[in-house]
């Protein structure tokens, strides 16, 4: 439905060119704009810093598990059954904590990435719309096909409603 609307809108824009001089259509790669802008690069650097912190925390937990595993292997023969079970239980608990920490870090980093990108994206879309209006664009599309800006004079809603109402 959305794709059909886009195609219809593009076709209408081209139809308009036959009677309206100066039609300007532009295409923007919004993702590239977000990633290559100063704010985008700052957000990426901030996210990568947080990623490194989370990675370091997880690596620390991983090393603790490896230490416990080595300790258990070395001392397995001399540990009492009770002490051995306690070490195995501690190892299991640490492994579960590591798994949980990995999942939490992944969730946090995904959420943080979305927050950073969405904050920039909101401004980018607003700026593109202002740019379109200021520079006389009729239509601006994202490379993905999403309409970012269109000249309000292209709206055919009222004309289509009148046409439909006349038919009934």
C-alpha angles and dihedrals in degrees: 000000000000092000091049090051090051093050090048091049092050091047090050090050090054091045089053090056090068091065104020121066121212100033109168122195122182136185125210131188096219093185091055091047091052094046098043099042120099090250090048092051091047091050091049091050091049092049092047090051090053090045091054091049092051091045091052091051091051093046089052090054090046091053091050089054092048089050091052092047092051092046091051092049093049096046101033093104095050100039120097116244090253094050091045092052090048091053091047090050091049089050092051091048092050091049091052090048089051092050091048091047091052092051093047092048091050092049092046094048093048091049092046092050091051091049093050095045095043092052090055095039092057091056093042092055091047091049092049090051091050090046091051094050095043095047098044100251118166095198137004119191132189113235087250089063099255115139109238100173136007133175107256089227087072091068110113098179097111093044092049092047091051090048092051093045091052091053094055 
